[in-house]
Amino acid sequence: MLLSEAIERLVIATQADGLSPNTTDGYRRKLKPLLDFLGDVPVEEITTDDLRRYVAYIRGRRVTLLTHYALSLSPSPQRAKRDSFAGHNKRAREGLQASLQLSGGRRGH
């Protein structure tokens, strides 16, 4: 029996057991990446090593995707540094303006 056939048989069995369509569709969605990774091979030929390689692939891919996502959210080091200086310079200008207003516009006392 091919892997795709085994997955379909699992889906049919879960439907017959009365599980919700969301659950049965979830099994199909969750097993599709395994099918894509291994190919539509006979189930009898799938080894423990094949499944270990698949798990390692998924874990590595998850880390890569999470890292990519995190990097897309955080600013680049150059941008973070520039924004920090820009914020510091703005606060310094505001502080200088406030002190000039308090001293009547004179720089020296």
N, C-alpha and C positions, 0 to 999 in steps of 0.2 A: 504494500500500500504506500502511495506517495504521501509526502508530508502535507500537501494541500488537501488531499482526500481525508487524511486523519484529522485535520483541523475542521473540515466541514462535518465530519462524523461527530466530533466533539460538540460543535455548535448545535447540530440536530439533537444530540442526546440531551444537552442542557435545555433546549426548547421543550423536548418531551418530558423532562423532569419538572417543567413548569416555571423555570427561571424567567425573569423578565427579559424582554427584548434588549434592553440596555445592557444587561449582563452578558447575554449571548453575543451581542455585537462587540462588547468589550473584549471577550475572549478572541474573537476574530482579529480585532485591531491590535491586541497585545501580541498575538502570534505572527502577524504579518511580517514584522522585522526579522523574526527568526527564519521565516520562509525566504525572505529576500537575502538573508545572510548565507544560509546553507544551500539555497536552491531547492527545487522541487525533487528532492532525493527520496529514495525509498526509506521509510522510517526505520527499517531493520538495519540500515547502514549508518545511522546516526550514532556516533560514539560519545562517550563521556568527554573525551578531548574536544570534540566538535562543540559540545555545549559549554565547556569551559572557555574555549576561544570566543564563543558568542558573548558570554557574560563579560569577559575581559574587554571585548570590543564595545559593548554597551556602556560599561563603566568608564572606559576611556573616552568615549564619545560624549557621555554625560558631563564629564569633567571639562572637556573641550568646549561644549556648548555653554556650560555655566560660566567658565572663564571668559569666553567671548561676550556673554551677556553682561557680566560684571564689568568688563573693560569698556563696554559700550555705555555703561551708566556713569562710570567715573571719568572725570576730566583727565586729559593727558597731564603728565608732570609739568610740562612747560605751561600749559593753560592754567593749572592750579596755582603755579608760582606767579604767573602774570596777574591772575585774578586777586591773589593775596596782596600783591604790591599795589594793585589798583585800589583795593579796599583800604589799605593802609594810607595811600596818598590822599584818597578822598577824605578820610577821617582827619588827616593832618591839615588839609585845606580848610575843612569845616572848623576845626579847633582854632586855626589861625584867624579865620574870619570872625569867630566869636570873640576871641581876645581883642582883636582890633576894634570891634564894636564896643566892647566894655571900656577900652582905653580911649575912646573918642577918635579912633582912626590913627592914633600915633603909634609908631612902632616902638620907639624907646620911651621909657618912663622918666 
